[in-house]
């Protein structure tokens, strides 16, 4: 089972556009594979409840996926899956697998480089 993390700029400011974020991730995570795709965002509690109720409520609460970037990195004893929207980026969602100590050192490097805040869990 993976560990979730969120990367944000201090004070929840913009991290730049998606191309800027791609460049920074590629610098810190050499070999990262990034692609543009449509991914499903996390549901809020009401949407999750609606998925278990009859179809009418489910259709009312369902929303389309979000056009965004996804990426995966494997190396240094861990892997990470990244997702963030196209255009202005306010946060990057990450799922981590493997050795967390190795992953944390890479994310500390990211924090030193850009000042971004990483929240685990």
Biopython code that builds the backbone (N, CA, C, O; Angstrom):
import numpy as np
from Bio.PDB.StructureBuilder import StructureBuilder

atoms = [
    (1, "UNK", "N", (0.843, -1.177, 0.000)),
    (1, "UNK", "CA", (0.000, 0.000, 0.000)),
    (1, "UNK", "C", (0.888, 1.239, 0.000)),
    (1, "UNK", "O", (1.907, 1.275, 0.689)),
    (2, "UNK", "N", (0.506, 2.248, -0.765)),
    (2, "UNK", "CA", (1.307, 3.456, -0.914)),
    (2, "UNK", "C", (0.985, 4.515, 0.114)),
    (2, "UNK", "O", (-0.008, 4.437, 0.838)),
    (3, "UNK", "N", (1.850, 5.504, 0.156)),
    (3, "UNK", "CA", (1.684, 6.658, 1.033)),
    (3, "UNK", "C", (1.347, 7.850, 0.158)),
    (3, "UNK", "O", (2.061, 8.128, -0.806)),
    (4, "UNK", "N", (0.276, 8.559, 0.475)),
    (4, "UNK", "CA", (-0.106, 9.745, -0.278)),
    (4, "UNK", "C", (0.671, 10.955, 0.201)),
    (4, "UNK", "O", (1.012, 11.064, 1.379)),
    (5, "UNK", "N", (0.948, 11.862, -0.723)),
    (5, "UNK", "CA", (1.619, 13.118, -0.390)),
    (5, "UNK", "C", (1.067, 14.208, -1.293)),
    (5, "UNK", "O", (0.574, 13.942, -2.389)),
    (6, "UNK", "N", (1.158, 15.431, -0.814)),
    (6, "UNK", "CA", (0.738, 16.594, -1.592)),
    (6, "UNK", "C", (1.877, 17.600, -1.587)),
    (6, "UNK", "O", (2.454, 17.890, -0.539)),
    (7, "UNK", "N", (2.197, 18.127, -2.753)),
    (7, "UNK", "CA", (3.228, 19.159, -2.887)),
    (7, "UNK", "C", (2.514, 20.464, -3.182)),
    (7, "UNK", "O", (1.670, 20.533, -4.074)),
    (8, "UNK", "N", (2.859, 21.503, -2.423)),
    (8, "UNK", "CA", (2.261, 22.832, -2.630)),
    (8, "UNK", "C", (3.327, 23.899, -2.493)),
    (8, "UNK", "O", (4.376, 23.679, -1.888)),
    (9, "UNK", "N", (3.045, 25.051, -3.062)),
    (9, "UNK", "CA", (3.884, 26.225, -2.822)),
    (9, "UNK", "C", (3.506, 26.775, -1.449)),
    (9, "UNK", "O", (2.392, 26.544, -0.978)),
    (10, "UNK", "N", (4.423, 27.504, -0.798)),
    (10, "UNK", "CA", (4.079, 28.095, 0.503)),
    (10, "UNK", "C", (2.825, 28.964, 0.378)),
    (10, "UNK", "O", (2.597, 29.601, -0.651)),
    (11, "UNK", "N", (2.034, 28.980, 1.422)),
    (11, "UNK", "CA", (0.794, 29.775, 1.472)),
    (11, "UNK", "C", (-0.175, 29.431, 0.351)),
    (11, "UNK", "O", (-1.020, 30.244, -0.024)),
    (12, "UNK", "N", (-0.045, 28.224, -0.179)),
    (12, "UNK", "CA", (-0.939, 27.735, -1.243)),
    (12, "UNK", "C", (-0.962, 28.640, -2.470)),
    (12, "UNK", "O", (-1.979, 28.726, -3.158)),
    (13, "UNK", "N", (0.139, 29.305, -2.744)),
    (13, "UNK", "CA", (0.263, 30.137, -3.940)),
    (13, "UNK", "C", (0.429, 29.240, -5.157)),
    (13, "UNK", "O", (0.551, 28.022, -5.023)),
    (14, "UNK", "N", (0.433, 29.837, -6.340)),
    (14, "UNK", "CA", (0.630, 29.084, -7.565)),
    (14, "UNK", "C", (2.058, 28.531, -7.615)),
    (14, "UNK", "O", (3.008, 29.199, -7.209)),
    (15, "UNK", "N", (2.191, 27.315, -8.113)),
    (15, "UNK", "CA", (3.505, 26.695, -8.300)),
    (15, "UNK", "C", (4.047, 27.015, -9.687)),
    (15, "UNK", "O", (5.152, 26.599, -10.033)),
    (16, "UNK", "N", (3.280, 27.749, -10.480)),
    (16, "UNK", "CA", (3.636, 28.033, -11.862)),
    (16, "UNK", "C", (2.709, 27.258, -12.783)),
    (16, "UNK", "O", (1.754, 26.624, -12.334)),
    (17, "UNK", "N", (3.000, 27.317, -14.075)),
    (17, "UNK", "CA", (2.159, 26.539, -14.983)),
    (17, "UNK", "C", (2.670, 25.105, -15.051)),
    (17, "UNK", "O", (3.746, 24.791, -14.542)),
    (18, "UNK", "N", (1.892, 24.252, -15.679)),
    (18, "UNK", "CA", (2.204, 22.823, -15.684)),
    (18, "UNK", "C", (3.547, 22.529, -16.344)),
    (18, "UNK", "O", (4.222, 21.577, -15.951)),
    (19, "UNK", "N", (3.950, 23.313, -17.328)),
    (19, "UNK", "CA", (5.248, 23.089, -17.965)),
    (19, "UNK", "C", (6.397, 23.416, -17.010)),
    (19, "UNK", "O", (7.417, 22.727, -17.006)),
    (20, "UNK", "N", (6.235, 24.476, -16.193)),
    (20, "UNK", "CA", (7.245, 24.794, -15.180)),
    (20, "UNK", "C", (7.383, 23.652, -14.180)),
    (20, "UNK", "O", (8.491, 23.256, -13.820)),
    (21, "UNK", "N", (6.242, 23.127, -13.736)),
    (21, "UNK", "CA", (6.248, 22.036, -12.760)),
    (21, "UNK", "C", (6.898, 20.795, -13.374)),
    (21, "UNK", "O", (7.660, 20.098, -12.705)),
    (22, "UNK", "N", (6.601, 20.520, -14.640)),
    (22, "UNK", "CA", (7.239, 19.392, -15.326)),
    (22, "UNK", "C", (8.758, 19.526, -15.321)),
    (22, "UNK", "O", (9.467, 18.560, -15.041)),
    (23, "UNK", "N", (9.262, 20.727, -15.632)),
    (23, "UNK", "CA", (10.716, 20.946, -15.675)),
    (23, "UNK", "C", (11.364, 20.713, -14.315)),
    (23, "UNK", "O", (12.431, 20.104, -14.233)),
    (24, "UNK", "N", (10.729, 21.193, -13.251)),
    (24, "UNK", "CA", (11.276, 21.016, -11.909)),
    (24, "UNK", "C", (11.272, 19.537, -11.519)),
    (24, "UNK", "O", (12.263, 19.035, -10.990)),
    (25, "UNK", "N", (10.169, 18.839, -11.776)),
    (25, "UNK", "CA", (10.102, 17.413, -11.452)),
    (25, "UNK", "C", (11.153, 16.624, -12.232)),
    (25, "UNK", "O", (11.765, 15.704, -11.690)),
    (26, "UNK", "N", (11.362, 16.977, -13.495)),
    (26, "UNK", "CA", (12.356, 16.276, -14.312)),
    (26, "UNK", "C", (13.772, 16.518, -13.793)),
    (26, "UNK", "O", (14.631, 15.643, -13.906)),
    (27, "UNK", "N", (14.020, 17.699, -13.226)),
    (27, "UNK", "CA", (15.348, 17.993, -12.680)),
    (27, "UNK", "C", (15.620, 17.192, -11.407)),
    (27, "UNK", "O", (16.735, 16.710, -11.206)),
    (28, "UNK", "N", (14.620, 17.049, -10.556)),
    (28, "UNK", "CA", (14.795, 16.358, -9.269)),
    (28, "UNK", "C", (14.637, 14.851, -9.416)),
    (28, "UNK", "O", (15.283, 14.087, -8.699)),
    (29, "UNK", "N", (13.792, 14.421, -10.332)),
    (29, "UNK", "CA", (13.527, 12.997, -10.550)),
    (29, "UNK", "C", (13.953, 12.609, -11.967)),
    (29, "UNK", "O", (13.101, 12.434, -12.838)),
    (30, "UNK", "N", (15.273, 12.472, -12.211)),
    (30, "UNK", "CA", (15.719, 12.141, -13.568)),
    (30, "UNK", "C", (15.114, 10.805, -14.038)),
    (30, "UNK", "O", (15.111, 9.811, -13.312)),
    (31, "UNK", "N", (14.613, 10.820, -15.252)),
    (31, "UNK", "CA", (13.997, 9.617, -15.797)),
    (31, "UNK", "C", (12.491, 9.551, -15.571)),
    (31, "UNK", "O", (11.852, 8.573, -15.960)),
    (32, "UNK", "N", (11.915, 10.582, -14.946)),
    (32, "UNK", "CA", (10.459, 10.589, -14.740)),
    (32, "UNK", "C", (9.767, 10.552, -16.098)),
    (32, "UNK", "O", (10.203, 11.210, -17.042)),
    (33, "UNK", "N", (8.707, 9.795, -16.189)),
    (33, "UNK", "CA", (7.926, 9.708, -17.422)),
    (33, "UNK", "C", (6.645, 10.508, -17.220)),
    (33, "UNK", "O", (5.779, 10.130, -16.430)),
    (34, "UNK", "N", (6.538, 11.612, -17.939)),
    (34, "UNK", "CA", (5.374, 12.492, -17.813)),
    (34, "UNK", "C", (4.539, 12.415, -19.080)),
    (34, "UNK", "O", (5.070, 12.313, -20.187)),
    (35, "UNK", "N", (3.223, 12.464, -18.901)),
    (35, "UNK", "CA", (2.320, 12.488, -20.053)),
    (35, "UNK", "C", (1.081, 13.279, -19.687)),
    (35, "UNK", "O", (0.721, 13.409, -18.517)),
    (36, "UNK", "N", (0.443, 13.800, -20.712)),
    (36, "UNK", "CA", (-0.815, 14.507, -20.520)),
    (36, "UNK", "C", (-1.939, 13.505, -20.716)),
    (36, "UNK", "O", (-1.940, 12.731, -21.673)),
    (37, "UNK", "N", (-2.887, 13.531, -19.806)),
    (37, "UNK", "CA", (-3.988, 12.566, -19.853)),
    (37, "UNK", "C", (-5.183, 13.135, -19.114)),
    (37, "UNK", "O", (-5.111, 14.219, -18.535)),
    (38, "UNK", "N", (-6.268, 12.407, -19.139)),
    (38, "UNK", "CA", (-7.425, 12.739, -18.313)),
    (38, "UNK", "C", (-7.414, 11.764, -17.151)),
    (38, "UNK", "O", (-7.416, 10.548, -17.346)),
    (39, "UNK", "N", (-7.403, 12.300, -15.955)),
    (39, "UNK", "CA", (-7.380, 11.442, -14.779)),
    (39, "UNK", "C", (-8.559, 11.799, -13.888)),
    (39, "UNK", "O", (-9.095, 12.906, -13.956)),
    (40, "UNK", "N", (-8.950, 10.859, -13.063)),
    (40, "UNK", "CA", (-10.070, 11.087, -12.151)),
    (40, "UNK", "C", (-9.546, 11.716, -10.877)),
    (40, "UNK", "O", (-8.568, 11.247, -10.295)),
    (41, "UNK", "N", (-10.191, 12.759, -10.457)),
    (41, "UNK", "CA", (-9.787, 13.410, -9.220)),
    (41, "UNK", "C", (-10.388, 12.679, -8.029)),
    (41, "UNK", "O", (-11.304, 11.872, -8.183)),
    (42, "UNK", "N", (-9.867, 12.966, -6.840)),
    (42, "UNK", "CA", (-10.423, 12.358, -5.631)),
    (42, "UNK", "C", (-11.841, 12.858, -5.408)),
    (42, "UNK", "O", (-12.136, 14.030, -5.643)),
    (43, "UNK", "N", (-12.714, 11.975, -4.956)),
    (43, "UNK", "CA", (-14.097, 12.355, -4.695)),
    (43, "UNK", "C", (-14.218, 12.973, -3.311)),
    (43, "UNK", "O", (-13.470, 12.631, -2.396)),
    (44, "UNK", "N", (-15.175, 13.893, -3.171)),
    (44, "UNK", "CA", (-15.474, 14.365, -1.821)),
    (44, "UNK", "C", (-16.421, 13.352, -1.170)),
    (44, "UNK", "O", (-16.887, 12.423, -1.831)),
    (45, "UNK", "N", (-16.699, 13.528, 0.100)),
    (45, "UNK", "CA", (-17.485, 12.551, 0.856)),
    (45, "UNK", "C", (-18.882, 12.360, 0.273)),
    (45, "UNK", "O", (-19.396, 11.242, 0.246)),
    (46, "UNK", "N", (-19.497, 13.443, -0.193)),
    (46, "UNK", "CA", (-20.861, 13.343, -0.733)),
    (46, "UNK", "C", (-20.886, 12.557, -2.031)),
    (46, "UNK", "O", (-21.829, 11.812, -2.295)),
    (47, "UNK", "N", (-19.848, 12.724, -2.843)),
    (47, "UNK", "CA", (-19.774, 11.949, -4.082)),
    (47, "UNK", "C", (-19.563, 10.471, -3.773)),
    (47, "UNK", "O", (-20.166, 9.608, -4.411)),
    (48, "UNK", "N", (-18.717, 10.180, -2.808)),
    (48, "UNK", "CA", (-18.464, 8.789, -2.426)),
    (48, "UNK", "C", (-19.743, 8.123, -1.918)),
    (48, "UNK", "O", (-20.031, 6.978, -2.266)),
    (49, "UNK", "N", (-20.509, 8.845, -1.095)),
    (49, "UNK", "CA", (-21.783, 8.309, -0.599)),
    (49, "UNK", "C", (-22.745, 8.105, -1.771)),
    (49, "UNK", "O", (-23.445, 7.095, -1.840)),
    (50, "UNK", "N", (-22.773, 9.070, -2.685)),
    (50, "UNK", "CA", (-23.653, 8.986, -3.838)),
    (50, "UNK", "C", (-23.363, 7.797, -4.734)),
    (50, "UNK", "O", (-24.261, 7.304, -5.417)),
    (51, "UNK", "N", (-22.119, 7.329, -4.743)),
    (51, "UNK", "CA", (-21.773, 6.172, -5.563)),
    (51, "UNK", "C", (-22.404, 4.891, -5.047)),
    (51, "UNK", "O", (-22.465, 3.896, -5.769)),
    (52, "UNK", "N", (-22.872, 4.903, -3.812)),
    (52, "UNK", "CA", (-23.490, 3.713, -3.240)),
    (52, "UNK", "C", (-25.021, 3.788, -3.233)),
    (52, "UNK", "O", (-25.690, 2.838, -2.828)),
    (53, "UNK", "N", (-25.559, 4.896, -3.672)),
    (53, "UNK", "CA", (-27.013, 5.073, -3.732)),
    (53, "UNK", "C", (-27.494, 4.792, -5.158)),
    (53, "UNK", "O", (-26.683, 4.599, -6.063)),
    (54, "UNK", "N", (-28.808, 4.770, -5.352)),
    (54, "UNK", "CA", (-29.339, 4.485, -6.694)),
    (54, "UNK", "C", (-28.750, 5.396, -7.773)),
    (54, "UNK", "O", (-28.247, 6.482, -7.484)),
    (55, "UNK", "N", (-28.825, 4.934, -9.005)),
    (55, "UNK", "CA", (-28.188, 5.584, -10.145)),
    (55, "UNK", "C", (-28.491, 7.055, -10.335)),
    (55, "UNK", "O", (-27.610, 7.791, -10.781)),
    (56, "UNK", "N", (-29.697, 7.526, -10.020)),
    (56, "UNK", "CA", (-30.032, 8.937, -10.245)),
    (56, "UNK", "C", (-29.134, 9.847, -9.427)),
    (56, "UNK", "O", (-28.614, 10.833, -9.948)),
    (57, "UNK", "N", (-28.946, 9.533, -8.164)),
    (57, "UNK", "CA", (-28.092, 10.354, -7.312)),
    (57, "UNK", "C", (-26.637, 10.258, -7.756)),
    (57, "UNK", "O", (-25.900, 11.244, -7.727)),
    (58, "UNK", "N", (-26.238, 9.068, -8.163)),
    (58, "UNK", "CA", (-24.862, 8.885, -8.636)),
    (58, "UNK", "C", (-24.594, 9.754, -9.865)),
    (58, "UNK", "O", (-23.550, 10.402, -9.947)),
    (59, "UNK", "N", (-25.529, 9.774, -10.823)),
    (59, "UNK", "CA", (-25.353, 10.598, -12.017)),
    (59, "UNK", "C", (-25.353, 12.078, -11.662)),
    (59, "UNK", "O", (-24.619, 12.860, -12.267)),
    (60, "UNK", "N", (-26.163, 12.467, -10.694)),
    (60, "UNK", "CA", (-26.219, 13.860, -10.276)),
    (60, "UNK", "C", (-24.881, 14.318, -9.703)),
    (60, "UNK", "O", (-24.447, 15.444, -9.946)),
    (61, "UNK", "N", (-24.235, 13.447, -8.946)),
    (61, "UNK", "CA", (-22.996, 13.823, -8.269)),
    (61, "UNK", "C", (-21.730, 13.522, -9.065)),
    (61, "UNK", "O", (-20.650, 13.986, -8.701)),
    (62, "UNK", "N", (-21.848, 12.759, -10.133)),
    (62, "UNK", "CA", (-20.631, 12.406, -10.870)),
    (62, "UNK", "C", (-20.166, 13.597, -11.695)),
    (62, "UNK", "O", (-20.967, 14.358, -12.237)),
    (63, "UNK", "N", (-18.851, 13.732, -11.772)),
    (63, "UNK", "CA", (-18.249, 14.798, -12.562)),
    (63, "UNK", "C", (-17.233, 14.173, -13.502)),
    (63, "UNK", "O", (-16.704, 13.099, -13.217)),
    (64, "UNK", "N", (-16.955, 14.833, -14.617)),
    (64, "UNK", "CA", (-15.976, 14.268, -15.548)),
    (64, "UNK", "C", (-14.568, 14.336, -14.973)),
    (64, "UNK", "O", (-14.316, 15.033, -13.990)),
    (65, "UNK", "N", (-13.668, 13.611, -15.593)),
    (65, "UNK", "CA", (-12.266, 13.656, -15.198)),
    (65, "UNK", "C", (-11.656, 15.014, -15.504)),
    (65, "UNK", "O", (-12.288, 15.865, -16.129)),
    (66, "UNK", "N", (-10.444, 15.205, -15.065)),
    (66, "UNK", "CA", (-9.734, 16.464, -15.224)),
    (66, "UNK", "C", (-8.586, 16.252, -16.195)),
    (66, "UNK", "O", (-7.825, 15.295, -16.056)),
    (67, "UNK", "N", (-8.454, 17.141, -17.184)),
    (67, "UNK", "CA", (-7.299, 17.062, -18.078)),
    (67, "UNK", "C", (-6.077, 17.466, -17.269)),
    (67, "UNK", "O", (-6.067, 18.513, -16.623)),
    (68, "UNK", "N", (-5.074, 16.652, -17.309)),
    (68, "UNK", "CA", (-3.908, 16.968, -16.506)),
    (68, "UNK", "C", (-2.697, 16.178, -16.924)),
    (68, "UNK", "O", (-2.701, 15.468, -17.930)),
    (69, "UNK", "N", (-1.674, 16.317, -16.137)),
    (69, "UNK", "CA", (-0.428, 15.604, -16.351)),
    (69, "UNK", "C", (-0.330, 14.489, -15.325)),
    (69, "UNK", "O", (-0.724, 14.649, -14.170)),
    (70, "UNK", "N", (0.196, 13.373, -15.760)),
    (70, "UNK", "CA", (0.508, 12.311, -14.817)),
    (70, "UNK", "C", (1.934, 11.885, -15.112)),
    (70, "UNK", "O", (2.423, 12.031, -16.232)),
    (71, "UNK", "N", (2.575, 11.370, -14.118)),
    (71, "UNK", "CA", (3.953, 10.950, -14.310)),
    (71, "UNK", "C", (4.314, 9.862, -13.339)),
    (71, "UNK", "O", (3.710, 9.729, -12.275)),
    (72, "UNK", "N", (5.305, 9.086, -13.715)),
    (72, "UNK", "CA", (5.778, 8.078, -12.783)),
    (72, "UNK", "C", (7.303, 8.057, -12.791)),
    (72, "UNK", "O", (7.955, 8.269, -13.813)),
    (73, "UNK", "N", (7.836, 7.793, -11.610)),
    (73, "UNK", "CA", (9.278, 7.731, -11.405)),
    (73, "UNK", "C", (9.589, 6.442, -10.668)),
    (73, "UNK", "O", (8.886, 6.064, -9.731)),
    (74, "UNK", "N", (10.650, 5.770, -11.098)),
    (74, "UNK", "CA", (11.130, 4.581, -10.408)),
    (74, "UNK", "C", (12.630, 4.709, -10.259)),
    (74, "UNK", "O", (13.336, 4.953, -11.237)),
    (75, "UNK", "N", (13.125, 4.546, -9.037)),
    (75, "UNK", "CA", (14.560, 4.599, -8.810)),
    (75, "UNK", "C", (14.854, 4.805, -7.341)),
    (75, "UNK", "O", (13.961, 5.147, -6.565)),
    (76, "UNK", "N", (16.113, 4.597, -6.953)),
    (76, "UNK", "CA", (16.550, 4.807, -5.565)),
    (76, "UNK", "C", (15.714, 4.031, -4.555)),
    (76, "UNK", "O", (15.550, 4.479, -3.421)),
    (77, "UNK", "N", (15.184, 2.879, -4.945)),
    (77, "UNK", "CA", (14.442, 2.034, -4.007)),
    (77, "UNK", "C", (13.002, 2.443, -3.755)),
    (77, "UNK", "O", (12.375, 1.928, -2.829)),
    (78, "UNK", "N", (12.464, 3.351, -4.550)),
    (78, "UNK", "CA", (11.061, 3.742, -4.393)),
    (78, "UNK", "C", (10.485, 4.110, -5.752)),
    (78, "UNK", "O", (11.215, 4.304, -6.724)),
    (79, "UNK", "N", (9.172, 4.202, -5.799)),
    (79, "UNK", "CA", (8.495, 4.706, -6.992)),
    (79, "UNK", "C", (7.472, 5.746, -6.557)),
    (79, "UNK", "O", (6.984, 5.722, -5.427)),
    (80, "UNK", "N", (7.155, 6.658, -7.471)),
    (80, "UNK", "CA", (6.211, 7.735, -7.178)),
    (80, "UNK", "C", (5.332, 7.981, -8.395)),
    (80, "UNK", "O", (5.811, 7.987, -9.529)),
    (81, "UNK", "N", (4.051, 8.182, -8.152)),
    (81, "UNK", "CA", (3.091, 8.537, -9.192)),
    (81, "UNK", "C", (2.627, 9.963, -8.923)),
    (81, "UNK", "O", (2.157, 10.262, -7.826)),
    (82, "UNK", "N", (2.752, 10.837, -9.903)),
    (82, "UNK", "CA", (2.411, 12.251, -9.769)),
    (82, "UNK", "C", (1.195, 12.572, -10.621)),
    (82, "UNK", "O", (1.003, 11.965, -11.675)),
    (83, "UNK", "N", (0.366, 13.519, -10.181)),
    (83, "UNK", "CA", (-0.724, 14.033, -11.015)),
    (83, "UNK", "C", (-0.961, 15.499, -10.666)),
    (83, "UNK", "O", (-0.962, 15.892, -9.500)),
    (84, "UNK", "N", (-1.163, 16.296, -11.717)),
    (84, "UNK", "CA", (-1.443, 17.721, -11.549)),
    (84, "UNK", "C", (-2.137, 18.225, -12.803)),
    (84, "UNK", "O", (-2.000, 17.625, -13.869)),
    (85, "UNK", "N", (-2.892, 19.338, -12.689)),
    (85, "UNK", "CA", (-3.696, 19.812, -13.819)),
    (85, "UNK", "C", (-2.863, 20.499, -14.899)),
    (85, "UNK", "O", (-1.715, 20.879, -14.671)),
    (86, "UNK", "N", (-3.458, 20.648, -16.063)),
    (86, "UNK", "CA", (-2.879, 21.440, -17.140)),
    (86, "UNK", "C", (-3.109, 22.904, -16.787)),
    (86, "UNK", "O", (-4.149, 23.249, -16.225)),
    (87, "UNK", "N", (-2.164, 23.758, -17.107)),
    (87, "UNK", "CA", (-2.293, 25.192, -16.817)),
    (87, "UNK", "C", (-1.691, 25.516, -15.464)),
    (87, "UNK", "O", (-0.677, 24.937, -15.073)),
    (88, "UNK", "N", (-2.316, 26.441, -14.751)),
    (88, "UNK", "CA", (-1.803, 26.856, -13.442)),
    (88, "UNK", "C", (-1.907, 25.698, -12.446)),
    (88, "UNK", "O", (-2.945, 25.045, -12.343)),
    (89, "UNK", "N", (-0.827, 25.460, -11.722)),
    (89, "UNK", "CA", (-0.779, 24.355, -10.762)),
    (89, "UNK", "C", (-0.710, 24.927, -9.352)),
    (89, "UNK", "O", (0.148, 25.757, -9.052)),
    (90, "UNK", "N", (-1.612, 24.482, -8.495)),
    (90, "UNK", "CA", (-1.600, 24.885, -7.089)),
    (90, "UNK", "C", (-1.147, 23.747, -6.188)),
    (90, "UNK", "O", (-0.723, 23.979, -5.056)),
    (91, "UNK", "N", (-1.235, 22.510, -6.691)),
    (91, "UNK", "CA", (-0.740, 21.377, -5.921)),
    (91, "UNK", "C", (-0.501, 20.187, -6.838)),
    (91, "UNK", "O", (-1.097, 20.069, -7.908)),
    (92, "UNK", "N", (0.383, 19.314, -6.388)),
    (92, "UNK", "CA", (0.686, 18.081, -7.097)),
    (92, "UNK", "C", (0.377, 16.938, -6.146)),
    (92, "UNK", "O", (0.877, 16.909, -5.022)),
    (93, "UNK", "N", (-0.446, 15.997, -6.591)),
    (93, "UNK", "CA", (-0.770, 14.813, -5.798)),
    (93, "UNK", "C", (0.249, 13.727, -6.108)),
    (93, "UNK", "O", (0.619, 13.530, -7.266)),
    (94, "UNK", "N", (0.707, 13.015, -5.067)),
    (94, "UNK", "CA", (1.727, 11.989, -5.244)),
    (94, "UNK", "C", (1.333, 10.741, -4.461)),
    (94, "UNK", "O", (0.811, 10.838, -3.350)),
    (95, "UNK", "N", (1.582, 9.575, -5.041)),
    (95, "UNK", "CA", (1.480, 8.289, -4.337)),
    (95, "UNK", "C", (2.863, 7.685, -4.330)),
    (95, "UNK", "O", (3.485, 7.533, -5.382)),
    (96, "UNK", "N", (3.358, 7.334, -3.138)),
    (96, "UNK", "CA", (4.713, 6.801, -2.975)),
    (96, "UNK", "C", (4.673, 5.335, -2.586)),
    (96, "UNK", "O", (3.819, 4.906, -1.810)),
    (97, "UNK", "N", (5.616, 4.564, -3.138)),
    (97, "UNK", "CA", (5.744, 3.147, -2.833)),
    (97, "UNK", "C", (7.229, 2.830, -2.635)),
    (97, "UNK", "O", (8.085, 3.397, -3.314)),
    (98, "UNK", "N", (7.522, 1.937, -1.717)),
    (98, "UNK", "CA", (8.902, 1.505, -1.520)),
    (98, "UNK", "C", (9.531, 2.143, -0.296)),
    (98, "UNK", "O", (8.852, 2.400, 0.698)),
    (99, "UNK", "N", (10.823, 2.398, -0.368)),
    (99, "UNK", "CA", (11.586, 2.941, 0.766)),
    (99, "UNK", "C", (11.307, 4.431, 0.952)),
    (99, "UNK", "O", (11.746, 5.264, 0.159)),
    (100, "UNK", "N", (10.583, 4.741, 1.995)),
    (100, "UNK", "CA", (10.190, 6.130, 2.233)),
    (100, "UNK", "C", (11.387, 7.015, 2.579)),
    (100, "UNK", "O", (11.380, 8.203, 2.254)),
    (101, "UNK", "N", (12.420, 6.462, 3.234)),
    (101, "UNK", "CA", (13.600, 7.276, 3.564)),
    (101, "UNK", "C", (14.245, 7.794, 2.285)),
    (101, "UNK", "O", (14.648, 8.956, 2.225)),
    (102, "UNK", "N", (14.348, 6.952, 1.268)),
    (102, "UNK", "CA", (14.920, 7.386, -0.005)),
    (102, "UNK", "C", (14.020, 8.406, -0.700)),
    (102, "UNK", "O", (14.498, 9.377, -1.286)),
    (103, "UNK", "N", (12.721, 8.172, -0.626)),
    (103, "UNK", "CA", (11.779, 9.106, -1.240)),
    (103, "UNK", "C", (11.853, 10.468, -0.554)),
    (103, "UNK", "O", (11.862, 11.503, -1.221)),
    (104, "UNK", "N", (11.904, 10.468, 0.760)),
    (104, "UNK", "CA", (11.946, 11.735, 1.498)),
    (104, "UNK", "C", (13.164, 12.575, 1.121)),
    (104, "UNK", "O", (13.071, 13.801, 1.052)),
    (105, "UNK", "N", (14.298, 11.932, 0.880)),
    (105, "UNK", "CA", (15.486, 12.706, 0.515)),
    (105, "UNK", "C", (15.282, 13.423, -0.821)),
    (105, "UNK", "O", (15.726, 14.559, -0.986)),
    (106, "UNK", "N", (14.618, 12.772, -1.771)),
    (106, "UNK", "CA", (14.324, 13.424, -3.055)),
    (106, "UNK", "C", (13.346, 14.584, -2.875)),
    (106, "UNK", "O", (13.498, 15.639, -3.490)),
    (107, "UNK", "N", (12.343, 14.374, -2.028)),
    (107, "UNK", "CA", (11.360, 15.435, -1.810)),
    (107, "UNK", "C", (11.953, 16.595, -1.008)),
    (107, "UNK", "O", (11.540, 17.742, -1.183)),
    (108, "UNK", "N", (12.914, 16.307, -0.132)),
    (108, "UNK", "CA", (13.633, 17.388, 0.559)),
    (108, "UNK", "C", (14.431, 18.206, -0.442)),
    (108, "UNK", "O", (14.512, 19.428, -0.325)),
    (109, "UNK", "N", (15.019, 17.538, -1.423)),
    (109, "UNK", "CA", (15.743, 18.244, -2.486)),
    (109, "UNK", "C", (14.789, 19.155, -3.258)),
    (109, "UNK", "O", (15.135, 20.291, -3.579)),
    (110, "UNK", "N", (13.607, 18.662, -3.551)),
    (110, "UNK", "CA", (12.584, 19.448, -4.241)),
    (110, "UNK", "C", (12.202, 20.671, -3.406)),
    (110, "UNK", "O", (12.038, 21.769, -3.937)),
    (111, "UNK", "N", (12.066, 20.472, -2.118)),
    (111, "UNK", "CA", (11.720, 21.565, -1.215)),
    (111, "UNK", "C", (12.832, 22.616, -1.161)),
    (111, "UNK", "O", (12.559, 23.816, -1.172)),
    (112, "UNK", "N", (14.076, 22.163, -1.103)),
    (112, "UNK", "CA", (15.213, 23.106, -1.089)),
    (112, "UNK", "C", (15.292, 23.896, -2.394)),
    (112, "UNK", "O", (15.567, 25.096, -2.389)),
    (113, "UNK", "N", (15.048, 23.212, -3.507)),
    (113, "UNK", "CA", (15.165, 23.835, -4.822)),
    (113, "UNK", "C", (14.109, 24.912, -5.058)),
    (113, "UNK", "O", (14.430, 25.999, -5.538)),
    (114, "UNK", "N", (12.851, 24.617, -4.724)),
    (114, "UNK", "CA", (11.743, 25.526, -5.038)),
    (114, "UNK", "C", (11.032, 26.119, -3.826)),
    (114, "UNK", "O", (10.226, 27.040, -3.967)),
    (115, "UNK", "N", (11.327, 25.595, -2.633)),
    (115, "UNK", "CA", (10.620, 26.083, -1.446)),
    (115, "UNK", "C", (9.237, 25.494, -1.299)),
    (115, "UNK", "O", (8.464, 25.938, -0.449)),
    (116, "UNK", "N", (8.909, 24.505, -2.108)),
    (116, "UNK", "CA", (7.596, 23.874, -2.028)),
    (116, "UNK", "C", (7.473, 23.066, -0.748)),
    (116, "UNK", "O", (8.464, 22.559, -0.223)),
    (117, "UNK", "N", (6.253, 22.951, -0.254)),
    (117, "UNK", "CA", (5.947, 22.239, 0.991)),
    (117, "UNK", "C", (5.390, 20.863, 0.635)),
    (117, "UNK", "O", (4.505, 20.745, -0.214)),
    (118, "UNK", "N", (5.913, 19.823, 1.289)),
    (118, "UNK", "CA", (5.431, 18.464, 1.062)),
    (118, "UNK", "C", (4.722, 17.992, 2.306)),
    (118, "UNK", "O", (5.289, 18.020, 3.398)),
    (119, "UNK", "N", (3.488, 17.558, 2.150)),
    (119, "UNK", "CA", (2.703, 17.038, 3.275)),
    (119, "UNK", "C", (2.405, 15.578, 3.010)),
    (119, "UNK", "O", (1.838, 15.242, 1.971)),
    (120, "UNK", "N", (2.780, 14.700, 3.936)),
    (120, "UNK", "CA", (2.570, 13.265, 3.791)),
    (120, "UNK", "C", (1.306, 12.829, 4.521)),
    (120, "UNK", "O", (0.927, 13.395, 5.546)),
    (121, "UNK", "N", (0.659, 11.794, 3.955)),
    (121, "UNK", "CA", (-0.494, 11.206, 4.628)),
    (121, "UNK", "C", (-1.787, 11.673, 4.192)),
    (121, "UNK", "O", (-2.811, 11.228, 4.710)),
]
sb = StructureBuilder()
sb.init_structure("model")
sb.init_model(0)
sb.init_chain("A")
sb.init_seg("    ")
for serial, (resi, resn, name, xyz) in enumerate(atoms, 1):
    if name == "N":
        sb.init_residue(resn, " ", resi, " ")
    sb.init_atom(name, np.array(xyz, "f"), 0.0, 1.0, " ", f" {name:<3s}", serial, name[0])
structure = sb.get_structure()
